[in-house]
Every structure is written in structure tokens, then in C-alpha cells.
Amino acid sequence: MEILLSYSAIAVGLIVGLAALGTAIGFAILGGKFLEGAARQPEMAPMLQVKMFIIAGLLDAVPMIGIVIALLFTFANPFVGQLGG
């Protein structure tokens, strides 16, 4: 039982950490490409900004899904029930 809970804690840490890292890299690339596009064509900056915010909202959804899975493993681990039988 202790091994399962310790592996679950490691998995939760990896899920949260890698989700945060991936989102940070995604936001960095998104912001860089937005600034690059706005510098090349300043008249398209408002349209690019709207699209950037839409993509940023979708990009924020990825770590939230990871947090939900991590909370599932933390508080309602589905693998604990498999140990009893």
C-alpha cells in the first residue's frame, strides 16, 4: 500500500510539474511568434492579438486537465481498490 501511494505522489508531482513546464514553453513560443508577427505587419496586430488570446485560453486548459487528474490520484486513487482483492 505504501509503495502505491508513494508512486502516486511521484506521478502527481510529475503531472503538475510537466504540465507547468509545457505551458510555460508554449506561452513563450506563442508570445515570441506574436511579437514577431506584429513587428512584421503592425496593421495586423489587433487580429493577431485576438487569435493569440484564444490560443492562450486553450493552452491554459492543458494544465487544468493535468491538475484534475493529479487531484484524482491524490484523493480518490483508483488503484487502491485493486489492492484489496
Jmol script that loads the backbone (N, CA, C; Angstrom):
load data "model"
ATOM      1  N   MET A   1       0.821  -1.198   0.000  1.00  0.00           N
ATOM      2  CA  MET A   1       0.000   0.000   0.000  1.00  0.00           C
ATOM      3  C   MET A   1       0.868   1.267   0.000  1.00  0.00           C
ATOM      4  N   GLU A   2       1.933   1.246   0.799  1.00  0.00           N
ATOM      5  CA  GLU A   2       2.799   2.415   0.881  1.00  0.00           C
ATOM      6  C   GLU A   2       3.516   2.668  -0.437  1.00  0.00           C
ATOM      7  N   ILE A   3       3.886   1.592  -1.116  1.00  0.00           N
ATOM      8  CA  ILE A   3       4.578   1.747  -2.402  1.00  0.00           C
ATOM      9  C   ILE A   3       3.643   2.385  -3.429  1.00  0.00           C
ATOM     10  N   LEU A   4       2.386   1.932  -3.440  1.00  0.00           N
ATOM     11  CA  LEU A   4       1.417   2.501  -4.365  1.00  0.00           C
ATOM     12  C   LEU A   4       1.191   3.987  -4.095  1.00  0.00           C
ATOM     13  N   LEU A   5       1.074   4.351  -2.836  1.00  0.00           N
ATOM     14  CA  LEU A   5       0.859   5.755  -2.501  1.00  0.00           C
ATOM     15  C   LEU A   5       2.088   6.610  -2.805  1.00  0.00           C
ATOM     16  N   SER A   6       3.270   6.044  -2.612  1.00  0.00           N
ATOM     17  CA  SER A   6       4.477   6.815  -2.921  1.00  0.00           C
ATOM     18  C   SER A   6       4.641   6.997  -4.430  1.00  0.00           C
ATOM     19  N   TYR A   7       4.332   5.961  -5.197  1.00  0.00           N
ATOM     20  CA  TYR A   7       4.392   6.096  -6.655  1.00  0.00           C
ATOM     21  C   TYR A   7       3.320   7.068  -7.150  1.00  0.00           C
ATOM     22  N   SER A   8       2.173   7.076  -6.491  1.00  0.00           N
ATOM     23  CA  SER A   8       1.126   8.027  -6.869  1.00  0.00           C
ATOM     24  C   SER A   8       1.568   9.454  -6.580  1.00  0.00           C
ATOM     25  N   ALA A   9       2.256   9.666  -5.475  1.00  0.00           N
ATOM     26  CA  ALA A   9       2.756  11.007  -5.152  1.00  0.00           C
ATOM     27  C   ALA A   9       3.801  11.458  -6.171  1.00  0.00           C
ATOM     28  N   ILE A  10       4.649  10.546  -6.591  1.00  0.00           N
ATOM     29  CA  ILE A  10       5.638  10.885  -7.626  1.00  0.00           C
ATOM     30  C   ILE A  10       4.941  11.209  -8.939  1.00  0.00           C
ATOM     31  N   ALA A  11       3.917  10.428  -9.284  1.00  0.00           N
ATOM     32  CA  ALA A  11       3.166  10.679 -10.522  1.00  0.00           C
ATOM     33  C   ALA A  11       2.468  12.031 -10.474  1.00  0.00           C
ATOM     34  N   VAL A  12       1.901  12.380  -9.328  1.00  0.00           N
ATOM     35  CA  VAL A  12       1.236  13.681  -9.185  1.00  0.00           C
ATOM     36  C   VAL A  12       2.245  14.815  -9.368  1.00  0.00           C
ATOM     37  N   GLY A  13       3.398  14.674  -8.772  1.00  0.00           N
ATOM     38  CA  GLY A  13       4.432  15.700  -8.932  1.00  0.00           C
ATOM     39  C   GLY A  13       4.884  15.843 -10.372  1.00  0.00           C
ATOM     40  N   LEU A  14       5.045  14.721 -11.055  1.00  0.00           N
ATOM     41  CA  LEU A  14       5.446  14.774 -12.461  1.00  0.00           C
ATOM     42  C   LEU A  14       4.351  15.383 -13.333  1.00  0.00           C
ATOM     43  N   ILE A  15       3.102  15.028 -13.069  1.00  0.00           N
ATOM     44  CA  ILE A  15       1.998  15.576 -13.859  1.00  0.00           C
ATOM     45  C   ILE A  15       1.931  17.088 -13.717  1.00  0.00           C
ATOM     46  N   VAL A  16       1.971  17.560 -12.490  1.00  0.00           N
ATOM     47  CA  VAL A  16       1.856  19.003 -12.254  1.00  0.00           C
ATOM     48  C   VAL A  16       3.086  19.733 -12.793  1.00  0.00           C
ATOM     49  N   GLY A  17       4.261  19.204 -12.533  1.00  0.00           N
ATOM     50  CA  GLY A  17       5.489  19.857 -12.974  1.00  0.00           C
ATOM     51  C   GLY A  17       5.631  19.910 -14.480  1.00  0.00           C
ATOM     52  N   LEU A  18       5.358  18.802 -15.143  1.00  0.00           N
ATOM     53  CA  LEU A  18       5.497  18.780 -16.597  1.00  0.00           C
ATOM     54  C   LEU A  18       4.408  19.593 -17.284  1.00  0.00           C
ATOM     55  N   ALA A  19       3.215  19.624 -16.694  1.00  0.00           N
ATOM     56  CA  ALA A  19       2.158  20.473 -17.257  1.00  0.00           C
ATOM     57  C   ALA A  19       2.538  21.941 -17.159  1.00  0.00           C
ATOM     58  N   ALA A  20       3.105  22.343 -16.022  1.00  0.00           N
ATOM     59  CA  ALA A  20       3.536  23.737 -15.863  1.00  0.00           C
ATOM     60  C   ALA A  20       4.683  24.067 -16.812  1.00  0.00           C
ATOM     61  N   LEU A  21       5.621  23.146 -16.964  1.00  0.00           N
ATOM     62  CA  LEU A  21       6.749  23.376 -17.863  1.00  0.00           C
ATOM     63  C   LEU A  21       6.285  23.471 -19.312  1.00  0.00           C
ATOM     64  N   GLY A  22       5.419  22.570 -19.720  1.00  0.00           N
ATOM     65  CA  GLY A  22       4.914  22.604 -21.089  1.00  0.00           C
ATOM     66  C   GLY A  22       4.134  23.864 -21.388  1.00  0.00           C
ATOM     67  N   THR A  23       3.326  24.306 -20.430  1.00  0.00           N
ATOM     68  CA  THR A  23       2.564  25.533 -20.621  1.00  0.00           C
ATOM     69  C   THR A  23       3.486  26.742 -20.688  1.00  0.00           C
ATOM     70  N   ALA A  24       4.511  26.770 -19.864  1.00  0.00           N
ATOM     71  CA  ALA A  24       5.456  27.897 -19.896  1.00  0.00           C
ATOM     72  C   ALA A  24       6.185  27.963 -21.236  1.00  0.00           C
ATOM     73  N   ILE A  25       6.589  26.821 -21.746  1.00  0.00           N
ATOM     74  CA  ILE A  25       7.254  26.798 -23.049  1.00  0.00           C
ATOM     75  C   ILE A  25       6.277  27.224 -24.148  1.00  0.00           C
ATOM     76  N   GLY A  26       5.040  26.747 -24.060  1.00  0.00           N
ATOM     77  CA  GLY A  26       4.037  27.120 -25.047  1.00  0.00           C
ATOM     78  C   GLY A  26       3.744  28.606 -25.050  1.00  0.00           C
ATOM     79  N   PHE A  27       3.627  29.194 -23.853  1.00  0.00           N
ATOM     80  CA  PHE A  27       3.387  30.632 -23.776  1.00  0.00           C
ATOM     81  C   PHE A  27       4.584  31.425 -24.297  1.00  0.00           C
ATOM     82  N   ALA A  28       5.786  30.949 -24.046  1.00  0.00           N
ATOM     83  CA  ALA A  28       6.972  31.642 -24.541  1.00  0.00           C
ATOM     84  C   ALA A  28       7.010  31.639 -26.063  1.00  0.00           C
ATOM     85  N   ILE A  29       6.728  30.493 -26.663  1.00  0.00           N
ATOM     86  CA  ILE A  29       6.716  30.414 -28.125  1.00  0.00           C
ATOM     87  C   ILE A  29       5.587  31.264 -28.695  1.00  0.00           C
ATOM     88  N   LEU A  30       4.398  31.183 -28.065  1.00  0.00           N
ATOM     89  CA  LEU A  30       3.252  31.956 -28.534  1.00  0.00           C
ATOM     90  C   LEU A  30       3.523  33.454 -28.481  1.00  0.00           C
ATOM     91  N   GLY A  31       4.065  33.929 -27.367  1.00  0.00           N
ATOM     92  CA  GLY A  31       4.371  35.352 -27.243  1.00  0.00           C
ATOM     93  C   GLY A  31       5.444  35.803 -28.217  1.00  0.00           C
ATOM     94  N   GLY A  32       6.445  34.976 -28.406  1.00  0.00           N
ATOM     95  CA  GLY A  32       7.510  35.325 -29.344  1.00  0.00           C
ATOM     96  C   GLY A  32       7.005  35.408 -30.774  1.00  0.00           C
ATOM     97  N   LYS A  33       6.182  34.445 -31.159  1.00  0.00           N
ATOM     98  CA  LYS A  33       5.641  34.465 -32.520  1.00  0.00           C
ATOM     99  C   LYS A  33       4.668  35.630 -32.717  1.00  0.00           C
ATOM    100  N   PHE A  34       3.917  35.958 -31.663  1.00  0.00           N
ATOM    101  CA  PHE A  34       3.026  37.121 -31.769  1.00  0.00           C
ATOM    102  C   PHE A  34       3.828  38.398 -31.972  1.00  0.00           C
ATOM    103  N   LEU A  35       4.863  38.601 -31.168  1.00  0.00           N
ATOM    104  CA  LEU A  35       5.676  39.814 -31.318  1.00  0.00           C
ATOM    105  C   LEU A  35       6.366  39.861 -32.677  1.00  0.00           C
ATOM    106  N   GLU A  36       6.788  38.699 -33.153  1.00  0.00           N
ATOM    107  CA  GLU A  36       7.430  38.633 -34.460  1.00  0.00           C
ATOM    108  C   GLU A  36       6.440  39.001 -35.571  1.00  0.00           C
ATOM    109  N   GLY A  37       5.230  38.459 -35.490  1.00  0.00           N
ATOM    110  CA  GLY A  37       4.224  38.768 -36.497  1.00  0.00           C
ATOM    111  C   GLY A  37       3.771  40.213 -36.437  1.00  0.00           C
ATOM    112  N   ALA A  38       3.634  40.754 -35.223  1.00  0.00           N
ATOM    113  CA  ALA A  38       3.219  42.152 -35.076  1.00  0.00           C
ATOM    114  C   ALA A  38       4.318  43.104 -35.547  1.00  0.00           C
ATOM    115  N   ALA A  39       5.566  42.712 -35.402  1.00  0.00           N
ATOM    116  CA  ALA A  39       6.656  43.568 -35.872  1.00  0.00           C
ATOM    117  C   ALA A  39       6.745  43.564 -37.390  1.00  0.00           C
ATOM    118  N   ARG A  40       6.420  42.431 -38.004  1.00  0.00           N
ATOM    119  CA  ARG A  40       6.476  42.364 -39.460  1.00  0.00           C
ATOM    120  C   ARG A  40       5.327  43.122 -40.113  1.00  0.00           C
ATOM    121  N   GLN A  41       4.122  42.968 -39.541  1.00  0.00           N
ATOM    122  CA  GLN A  41       2.945  43.623 -40.106  1.00  0.00           C
ATOM    123  C   GLN A  41       2.165  44.297 -38.979  1.00  0.00           C
ATOM    124  N   PRO A  42       2.523  45.510 -38.630  1.00  0.00           N
ATOM    125  CA  PRO A  42       1.877  46.188 -37.492  1.00  0.00           C
ATOM    126  C   PRO A  42       0.373  46.398 -37.669  1.00  0.00           C
ATOM    127  N   GLU A  43      -0.091  46.491 -38.908  1.00  0.00           N
ATOM    128  CA  GLU A  43      -1.523  46.705 -39.126  1.00  0.00           C
ATOM    129  C   GLU A  43      -2.356  45.472 -38.787  1.00  0.00           C
ATOM    130  N   MET A  44      -1.728  44.313 -38.703  1.00  0.00           N
ATOM    131  CA  MET A  44      -2.448  43.082 -38.365  1.00  0.00           C
ATOM    132  C   MET A  44      -2.351  42.746 -36.879  1.00  0.00           C
ATOM    133  N   ALA A  45      -1.731  43.604 -36.085  1.00  0.00           N
ATOM    134  CA  ALA A  45      -1.527  43.323 -34.662  1.00  0.00           C
ATOM    135  C   ALA A  45      -2.832  43.083 -33.899  1.00  0.00           C
ATOM    136  N   PRO A  46      -3.911  43.862 -34.119  1.00  0.00           N
ATOM    137  CA  PRO A  46      -5.145  43.569 -33.374  1.00  0.00           C
ATOM    138  C   PRO A  46      -5.735  42.190 -33.697  1.00  0.00           C
ATOM    139  N   MET A  47      -5.700  41.800 -34.957  1.00  0.00           N
ATOM    140  CA  MET A  47      -6.223  40.485 -35.329  1.00  0.00           C
ATOM    141  C   MET A  47      -5.345  39.374 -34.748  1.00  0.00           C
ATOM    142  N   LEU A  48      -4.048  39.578 -34.792  1.00  0.00           N
ATOM    143  CA  LEU A  48      -3.141  38.584 -34.220  1.00  0.00           C
ATOM    144  C   LEU A  48      -3.313  38.484 -32.710  1.00  0.00           C
ATOM    145  N   GLN A  49      -3.593  39.623 -32.068  1.00  0.00           N
ATOM    146  CA  GLN A  49      -3.761  39.624 -30.620  1.00  0.00           C
ATOM    147  C   GLN A  49      -4.994  38.824 -30.212  1.00  0.00           C
ATOM    148  N   VAL A  50      -6.080  38.966 -30.959  1.00  0.00           N
ATOM    149  CA  VAL A  50      -7.289  38.197 -30.667  1.00  0.00           C
ATOM    150  C   VAL A  50      -7.014  36.704 -30.794  1.00  0.00           C
ATOM    151  N   LYS A  51      -6.340  36.329 -31.863  1.00  0.00           N
ATOM    152  CA  LYS A  51      -6.018  34.906 -32.054  1.00  0.00           C
ATOM    153  C   LYS A  51      -5.053  34.401 -30.989  1.00  0.00           C
ATOM    154  N   MET A  52      -4.129  35.269 -30.564  1.00  0.00           N
ATOM    155  CA  MET A  52      -3.196  34.870 -29.518  1.00  0.00           C
ATOM    156  C   MET A  52      -3.933  34.593 -28.206  1.00  0.00           C
ATOM    157  N   PHE A  53      -4.908  35.428 -27.860  1.00  0.00           N
ATOM    158  CA  PHE A  53      -5.645  35.220 -26.620  1.00  0.00           C
ATOM    159  C   PHE A  53      -6.517  33.966 -26.684  1.00  0.00           C
ATOM    160  N   ILE A  54      -7.055  33.649 -27.842  1.00  0.00           N
ATOM    161  CA  ILE A  54      -7.829  32.412 -27.989  1.00  0.00           C
ATOM    162  C   ILE A  54      -6.932  31.202 -27.776  1.00  0.00           C
ATOM    163  N   ILE A  55      -5.770  31.213 -28.403  1.00  0.00           N
ATOM    164  CA  ILE A  55      -4.831  30.106 -28.238  1.00  0.00           C
ATOM    165  C   ILE A  55      -4.316  30.044 -26.800  1.00  0.00           C
ATOM    166  N   ALA A  56      -4.112  31.188 -26.157  1.00  0.00           N
ATOM    167  CA  ALA A  56      -3.655  31.200 -24.765  1.00  0.00           C
ATOM    168  C   ALA A  56      -4.697  30.578 -23.846  1.00  0.00           C
ATOM    169  N   GLY A  57      -5.971  30.839 -24.127  1.00  0.00           N
ATOM    170  CA  GLY A  57      -7.025  30.216 -23.331  1.00  0.00           C
ATOM    171  C   GLY A  57      -7.046  28.712 -23.502  1.00  0.00           C
ATOM    172  N   LEU A  58      -6.851  28.248 -24.721  1.00  0.00           N
ATOM    173  CA  LEU A  58      -6.797  26.801 -24.954  1.00  0.00           C
ATOM    174  C   LEU A  58      -5.547  26.189 -24.335  1.00  0.00           C
ATOM    175  N   LEU A  59      -4.473  26.945 -24.370  1.00  0.00           N
ATOM    176  CA  LEU A  59      -3.216  26.466 -23.790  1.00  0.00           C
ATOM    177  C   LEU A  59      -3.313  26.356 -22.275  1.00  0.00           C
ATOM    178  N   ASP A  60      -4.104  27.213 -21.654  1.00  0.00           N
ATOM    179  CA  ASP A  60      -4.304  27.148 -20.207  1.00  0.00           C
ATOM    180  C   ASP A  60      -5.142  25.940 -19.795  1.00  0.00           C
ATOM    181  N   ALA A  61      -5.907  25.402 -20.704  1.00  0.00           N
ATOM    182  CA  ALA A  61      -6.751  24.252 -20.367  1.00  0.00           C
ATOM    183  C   ALA A  61      -5.928  22.991 -20.128  1.00  0.00           C
ATOM    184  N   VAL A  62      -4.787  22.884 -20.754  1.00  0.00           N
ATOM    185  CA  VAL A  62      -3.975  21.665 -20.636  1.00  0.00           C
ATOM    186  C   VAL A  62      -3.506  21.418 -19.199  1.00  0.00           C
ATOM    187  N   PRO A  63      -2.902  22.401 -18.496  1.00  0.00           N
ATOM    188  CA  PRO A  63      -2.504  22.104 -17.121  1.00  0.00           C
ATOM    189  C   PRO A  63      -3.691  21.926 -16.177  1.00  0.00           C
ATOM    190  N   MET A  64      -4.827  22.552 -16.488  1.00  0.00           N
ATOM    191  CA  MET A  64      -6.008  22.359 -15.631  1.00  0.00           C
ATOM    192  C   MET A  64      -6.497  20.910 -15.699  1.00  0.00           C
ATOM    193  N   ILE A  65      -6.443  20.319 -16.878  1.00  0.00           N
ATOM    194  CA  ILE A  65      -6.804  18.906 -17.003  1.00  0.00           C
ATOM    195  C   ILE A  65      -5.802  18.057 -16.232  1.00  0.00           C
ATOM    196  N   GLY A  66      -4.519  18.414 -16.299  1.00  0.00           N
ATOM    197  CA  GLY A  66      -3.499  17.702 -15.531  1.00  0.00           C
ATOM    198  C   GLY A  66      -3.716  17.822 -14.035  1.00  0.00           C
ATOM    199  N   ILE A  67      -4.141  18.996 -13.578  1.00  0.00           N
ATOM    200  CA  ILE A  67      -4.421  19.196 -12.152  1.00  0.00           C
ATOM    201  C   ILE A  67      -5.589  18.320 -11.711  1.00  0.00           C
ATOM    202  N   VAL A  68      -6.617  18.210 -12.547  1.00  0.00           N
ATOM    203  CA  VAL A  68      -7.763  17.358 -12.208  1.00  0.00           C
ATOM    204  C   VAL A  68      -7.329  15.901 -12.092  1.00  0.00           C
ATOM    205  N   ILE A  69      -6.503  15.442 -13.005  1.00  0.00           N
ATOM    206  CA  ILE A  69      -6.010  14.057 -12.935  1.00  0.00           C
ATOM    207  C   ILE A  69      -5.136  13.870 -11.699  1.00  0.00           C
ATOM    208  N   ALA A  70      -4.305  14.869 -11.385  1.00  0.00           N
ATOM    209  CA  ALA A  70      -3.458  14.780 -10.196  1.00  0.00           C
ATOM    210  C   ALA A  70      -4.294  14.739  -8.922  1.00  0.00           C
ATOM    211  N   LEU A  71      -5.361  15.535  -8.866  1.00  0.00           N
ATOM    212  CA  LEU A  71      -6.240  15.501  -7.695  1.00  0.00           C
ATOM    213  C   LEU A  71      -6.960  14.168  -7.585  1.00  0.00           C
ATOM    214  N   LEU A  72      -7.309  13.579  -8.723  1.00  0.00           N
ATOM    215  CA  LEU A  72      -7.919  12.253  -8.702  1.00  0.00           C
ATOM    216  C   LEU A  72      -6.968  11.239  -8.077  1.00  0.00           C
ATOM    217  N   PHE A  73      -5.709  11.270  -8.494  1.00  0.00           N
ATOM    218  CA  PHE A  73      -4.738  10.330  -7.936  1.00  0.00           C
ATOM    219  C   PHE A  73      -4.434  10.623  -6.472  1.00  0.00           C
ATOM    220  N   THR A  74      -4.579  11.874  -6.053  1.00  0.00           N
ATOM    221  CA  THR A  74      -4.278  12.228  -4.678  1.00  0.00           C
ATOM    222  C   THR A  74      -5.396  11.824  -3.722  1.00  0.00           C
ATOM    223  N   PHE A  75      -6.629  12.141  -4.079  1.00  0.00           N
ATOM    224  CA  PHE A  75      -7.728  11.969  -3.130  1.00  0.00           C
ATOM    225  C   PHE A  75      -8.633  10.775  -3.411  1.00  0.00           C
ATOM    226  N   ALA A  76      -8.681  10.290  -4.625  1.00  0.00           N
ATOM    227  CA  ALA A  76      -9.539   9.161  -4.957  1.00  0.00           C
ATOM    228  C   ALA A  76      -8.787   8.221  -5.891  1.00  0.00           C
ATOM    229  N   ASN A  77      -7.685   7.685  -5.398  1.00  0.00           N
ATOM    230  CA  ASN A  77      -6.816   6.857  -6.221  1.00  0.00           C
ATOM    231  C   ASN A  77      -7.564   5.598  -6.657  1.00  0.00           C
ATOM    232  N   PRO A  78      -7.741   5.400  -7.958  1.00  0.00           N
ATOM    233  CA  PRO A  78      -8.474   4.219  -8.427  1.00  0.00           C
ATOM    234  C   PRO A  78      -7.704   2.920  -8.257  1.00  0.00           C
ATOM    235  N   PHE A  79      -6.398   2.996  -8.027  1.00  0.00           N
ATOM    236  CA  PHE A  79      -5.587   1.795  -7.904  1.00  0.00           C
ATOM    237  C   PHE A  79      -5.616   1.198  -6.503  1.00  0.00           C
ATOM    238  N   VAL A  80      -6.079   1.958  -5.521  1.00  0.00           N
ATOM    239  CA  VAL A  80      -6.132   1.449  -4.143  1.00  0.00           C
ATOM    240  C   VAL A  80      -7.159   0.331  -4.038  1.00  0.00           C
ATOM    241  N   GLY A  81      -8.256   0.444  -4.751  1.00  0.00           N
ATOM    242  CA  GLY A  81      -9.283  -0.598  -4.731  1.00  0.00           C
ATOM    243  C   GLY A  81      -8.806  -1.920  -5.306  1.00  0.00           C
ATOM    244  N   GLN A  82      -7.831  -1.886  -6.174  1.00  0.00           N
ATOM    245  CA  GLN A  82      -7.301  -3.109  -6.784  1.00  0.00           C
ATOM    246  C   GLN A  82      -6.441  -3.917  -5.816  1.00  0.00           C
ATOM    247  N   LEU A  83      -5.962  -3.281  -4.760  1.00  0.00           N
ATOM    248  CA  LEU A  83      -5.087  -3.984  -3.816  1.00  0.00           C
ATOM    249  C   LEU A  83      -5.839  -4.954  -2.923  1.00  0.00           C
ATOM    250  N   GLY A  84      -7.115  -4.678  -2.655  1.00  0.00           N
ATOM    251  CA  GLY A  84      -7.872  -5.486  -1.697  1.00  0.00           C
ATOM    252  C   GLY A  84      -8.171  -6.901  -2.184  1.00  0.00           C
ATOM    253  N   GLY A  85      -8.280  -7.087  -3.459  1.00  0.00           N
ATOM    254  CA  GLY A  85      -8.773  -8.346  -3.939  1.00  0.00           C
ATOM    255  C   GLY A  85      -7.804  -9.285  -4.467  1.00  0.00           C
TER     256      GLY A  85
END
end "model"
wireframe off; spacefill off
backbone 0.3
color backbone group
